[in-house]
């Protein structure tokens, strides 16, 4: 079986650590590569191989757009990454760790993923437990969390995953309560705004409940479950909740928060997640572009049925496809199970990825989109909230960057 999630990236990405440099690889596999490395600030280009030059040229548009976005102030630093059909085609790092940290970003810089936590951690954990028959998508949430009062009103696990439970989007738990335990009790007591299934409201509270369901069913804390079942088997060594202090010199800063001592580094940006102990279903995960690529290619391998049933990371193809397929739901919803799908306009996936694509964004300025038809992975990690969340220029970056990368890989296809 082809297990690209195990072998596609390590050797190629090992070289992709030049601060502020673009590395474009057209590797046929893990064992060999031809690449172009350019240092735009110095105006120099090193080329290895005629084919590499021809294949790299289409990606200069994506690299130039990323640099223009940085110059305009969309983020202090960013890592953009694309994998296509099991090989790295684009990896670019630009900028610094923050406005007050001149350390240069490289492709192994660690970022606060914010709401990408919802899919890489929580949704994936639910998917594994569904595959094992331990969670029923259409069971009432009260079967798993009796304390959740609205659960008896017909809120199902599927409703939580599709943000159609009727729960409000958000509560300032960190201001309403003194302890994590009191915050959870407040979530349990939260009343629905709409009847389940009747309206779409993107809800952090629903994701928090999903994380708690994983813990109740698995008998493990959420972070321990996803680490042992997903991150460690995939070799995602730079992905975890509550990153250790030893990682500090490669973690990008997020917002300057005077209530928490200034610019945040290695501490979850989301206030509710911080209040809950930095491990929650809606936020808290930190990772790198290479690690997320491993995850994405595992999802693609599972989607295409390329993983042996005896593999520890095997998930039935039918289950994976259900989770990443847009669900019937209220008007305005583009949601699959946990994942998002491209909207008809102004999508963060751009306008060119297939309708079967799935992905998610994060408040800190992150995004990941996966196109199973093209076997394309597009990852953008930024800290656009440094120094302040008031900077919303990232909204003009994600979609156009994805389109530029998509156009580039299509030009490679016809050569």
Steps between C-alpha positions, in 0.01 A plus 500: 500500500608860433549667837603848401419638843801306629752577228418803287648783701782436749806512271370782282393715792826441686662740254219754506611706796650811346376812676326733258575277202279321257561134430306336221538126455387279217612180664378181339515339840683498827833390364582776255405856426577791276438839647526870457604709795476875468575784736277781372652766720844437354375447146692176460379165377666161518369245252554127500393335177318619190177322593504661842520846346205440269288344777584768755411804290119475543538532877670837490153653484404339831830601659470858375142525627606373843777761515267778388253398773779513757610843376144629531492386863270198482728313745847528656596157368357208307565153368325391181516141391358284224515127440376345179459132420727393781784746450594847615454760228516824698636599840556863588581688820492878534535754779571477871355346815330828589527878486729498803692184412730519201560126489446378145215260429586169335286210386535330838370797700224396741167685484192518718243329275193645675185342349691258280508317835135420437583276203855372556429410862133484596330397177770241433457353847124476446557340159722230651245424771218490244705253294537284810126509570547691825324819390173514306474815292123509536488426871386774734792670669329432833593133455865600540464812717183478712590830666449689173144612559416585140619157390166350583336747260629300208852636449701223335872453447437575132340832594811596698729409211296699246450802728124456482433415865336833581771592749627859496829570328691600808494588868773685686555212738828652614308801631183325614670236715791468739612144423512255212250278679255787535551586132407146395192511722404825327527331160282215626237750615498710183160520335440458129421801284327287236361151478765243396551479123301813421782755475874523440710675767874437506543410866810464713277364775401206282866420435574516872222245556643274228836501676329400823314219321834365375632504856193327643496228233875436482570536870797725418565874495455637148866594457621158607254320273592689182869485579505123545251417225589755231801726549753246622414231241521761224835630620355845570772584750430875496127477567347518845298693751703697757835498320801461730721792591780342296305588185485871583775606259302373201143601591346804333352768723129573505312794647636749751274434799575724800285281725732206432834678507539630145553320170401134525748230402420133545190592699167451328359825362133409549390628842244228563749226412753660733239509777427130441863405559621549139349169385157531342297376207488836325857634532840441656699297247842614373669358190719553193434483126691171451303334781168617359605367161554156651152519648347616173657219300381247755149633440550472124636147530199400710261675261642310203516168684879476495551392862515132595226390740766367738668842520464673837379810315243323285159665477234355269470698178125535549546668838761747374286593201197564720700735721633713215178515292272802531199405710137584432419780737361844564519772237842662484694204633800366309597257773605140479552315829736732683661606175394786273453479122549775240232766495364631171673836539790648695610158623825472691566203268495736203289445191684216328509205737242229441166495679622185679772699677496532877685721742488746787635834615629631831450840665875556542538506121530135407334284235523154348316378190511152348373415150455121465437522125832674433676346803598855586577634847527875562610619843544857620625572851524861618478700821284780361379579857844633593493765628117521490197305383370819340712418193266320259705522180537119507152486347651621174786250507371145547282456193724676245806309626315169460397598147856597409632164622223311322574681174868415537443128548266488199774656290735225616240242400496607138879516455 
